[in-house]
Amino acid sequence: MLVSDFNYYLPQELIAQEPLPDRAASRMLLLSRGRITDGNFRDFPALLRPGELVVFNNTRVFPARLMGYRSGAKAQPLSPQNPASRDFLKGRVEVFLTKQLSTDPNEWECLVRPGRKIGVGERIYIGEHDGLVAEVIARGGFGERRVRFDPVPNLFERIERLGHVPLPPYISRDDRPPDRDRYQTVYARERGSVAAPTAGLHFTPEIMAEIRQRGIETAEITLHVGLGTFQPIRAEKVEEHKLHGESYEISNETAQKINRALDEGRRVIAIGTTTVRTLEYSARTSGRVQPGRGEADLFIYPGFKFRVVGAMLTNFHLPQSTLLMLVCALAGTDPVLAAYRHAVDRKYRFYSYGDCMFVE
């Protein structure tokens, strides 16, 4: 199976650069057994039947993009609090935190830019006052780095203050204060993601309440979005790609709800590809969702046998991406690509701040 089989044409102007003023005002394309229907997201609760189970990813995005300077002379006793030390600093550096690896010492997997110039042993200075200092201690196989932060109290408080919202690169503007709210689901609770589970961005408290009023059961899992979600495919053949692991957790209560729904023949509906991947990874061997935490690295592409998920809500995804392949696995490659062509013709808004589709 070729990666190029999952390509499609998208005019640049259809990539949403801003969220809509009203979260729930997005358009929604319904793809039901190959049939395409245009609708609005506010119709979503009406598509659900009493007794069905809707599963959300409650991860919370943190401002993972840190801007700093690299050291020009490692031997110099530099301090980010000393303005004179800027004489010894050269070159702006972006540190994009993707995964916390340990807390003592505080080490992270990250991407750095410009990547080729940042070697092991280099120190990066972030912030003028009460800032952070990170040392590169290792290189990874996909261009990532491992960094160790100098000890500070309340590391996450400093990251929240110094960091920027990690908007995707196809949003061609700097992040702004409103993005701290809008690039976050209304049900986000567990901090740890570097990208939003974007299918959830359409929900409002009113929509959530309507779902429950209709007798629809709900549950939550946590998958912290990291490199596995957005790493590019470098292979020509789909089967040769390996997915990066991402941290997840499923509670006993959620596992029991899902397994009970499966036993009773009730449909499980996933909100977003991250939820799909978490549930199917957990059930990959037994067909039953297992409670616990771990690293999910399941790559879902056409031919995959779904054990848990019967339908999903998702946004539109990049060409030749693992996320698009997952949607094709659930609904079929030809029907999904036909739906994407329809969405382009009807000028749907694409990607993170764009419209959505319900696939069943």
Disulfide bonds with the S-S distance in Angstrom:
none
